[in-house]
């Protein structure tokens, strides 16, 4: 008599259960969920690299969730360390808060700066969930324009 297998077959896409949950929570109006692949982020619950399309074009972006908001803030502080307070929409190499498109309340913390390899990085946290979003590109001006056309990252409702 044979019973059910004790070993679960891993999903064909290679994503963990937590990564599937994260992927499925993304706003499919701009996030190409089928493009999402496993990514690495120290201390993360789930980490994905996905294609995101806005009016400014398509870029790959990281979306990461952590087990707690404390861990999220610890990670964010490593990005924001040494950056002056400012608004990434109008300044470079600063940190501050950000508003998701259509929101009047701040959505989370934001840092934007040039990496050692010359790419410009925008990284954002969320106040309502232990999640971090980041995108990088060669041109600070182009990525800022792209960023300004991004719809909310997560599905609503």
Secondary structure by P-SEA (a helix, b strand, c coil): ccccccccccccccccaaaaaaaaaccccccccccccccccccccbbbbbbbbcccbbbbbbbbbcccaaaaaaaaaaaacccccccccccccbbbbbbccccccccbbbbbbbccccbbbbbbbbcccccccccccccaaaaaaaaaacccccccc
